[in-house]
């Protein structure tokens, strides 16, 4: 069971998305400029809620249950 309800590790996110950790690393590398603006360093192990929402929306992944009711508006 997850300890933090607002953050998610990259491994947890990869499992949630049904992808490998390596695929997630490629996704994050592809969107590194946006993630940097969202305060996620390339070496970070934890994704903040805004980064999780961005990745879910950008890559068409279902949002985690704890973030379903939050709206996100980012222009890229």
N, C-alpha and C positions, 0 to 999 in steps of 0.2 A: 504494500500500500504506500502511496506517495505521502511524504511528510509535508512538503510545501504545496499549498493549493494554488499559488500564483505563479510559480516558476516551474520549469521542466528541464531536466538535463537533455543534452543532445541525444543520448542513448534512448531515453524515454520517448522523445519526440520521434526518433527513427522507428522505434517499435510501434508507436501509435500510428505512424504513417504507412507502416508495412514495407519499409525500405531498409536497406543496410546502412550502417553508420557511415560507410564510405560514400554511398550515394548522397546522404545528407551533407557530407563534407563538400561534395561537388556542388550541391544546391547552394550551400552557404558561400562557397567561393564565388559562384556566379552572381550572387546578390550581396557581395561583401560591402559595397559602398552603402547600400541601404541599411544593412545590418549595423554598420559602423555608426550611422546616424541614429540608429535605435539603441545605441550603447551596448552592442555585442561585439566584443573583440574576436578576431579570428581564432584565438586560442582558448576562448571561453568554453567551459563545459556546461554552463547553465544558460538557458534562454529565458529572457524576461517575457511577461505576458504579451507585450506589444509585438515582439519579435515572433512569438508563437503565432499570433493572429496573422501577421504579415505572411509568414511562410505557409500557413494553412490556406489563406486566401489566394496567394500567388500561385501555389502549386496544386490547388484544388484538392486539398486534404480536408477531411472532416475535422472540425474543431473539437478539441477535448471538451468533455462535458462541463468542466468548470469555467469555460470561456464561451459557451454557446450564446449567451445573451448580450455580449459586448459588441458594439458596432465599431468598425475601424474604417478610417478614411485617410489613405495615404496616396499621394500622387507621385508617380515615378516617371 
